[in-house]
């Protein structure tokens, strides 16, 4: 087990404990009119995307990319759910933040030149997508069932191709990755599959983010605290079972 992965897991546990405590303090934070509806979106999207990215590209990448995607799209969808939309300048900021999250995950694997180039190309690609109407709020709907419209499917396929191409270009320009095609395919498919799944469950997350009763939010907070405790204690379980850390 890599020592940086252990540190990342422990850090995730601390974050879960803090967030869980906020849910348990629901009334103190303003109840239904407080910030926890937005926080619910951030936590849920970060977990969904973080787990998906982590399975495909490693724990560290999952945490970095999951948080950046979860936080930014939550802010955008919160505005869309209220009938509004951020300006294009803010959308560029969100694009850059997501790109930084992805690049932070790749930095540990491939170094700064690759990560920086990937961030620049990723931001530019997302900027073009926003101009063409492809954004997290595309075909927005809050419902109790999953959904994937034709436009969302096309956007997901284009996103897959875009990330695959970006990884290949970075490999050719700044860093010769071993088995570059396989790595680019891994990046593209991971991002595409996770994006497709996230888009499908998006209506369910949006519905429950705005309609969960206070008691459910409190129960969710308890589960987050318990998960946080497990993640924080992970490093000590490694010692108990004498699992080596490199």
Secondary structure as UniProt FT lines:
FT   HELIX           3..24
FT   TURN            25..26
FT   HELIX           27..29
FT   HELIX           31..33
FT   HELIX           36..57
FT   HELIX           59..81
FT   TURN            82..83
FT   HELIX           88..110
FT   HELIX           112..131
FT   TURN            132..133
FT   TURN            136..139
FT   HELIX           150..173
FT   TURN            178..179
FT   HELIX           180..211
FT   HELIX           214..240
FT   TURN            241..242
//
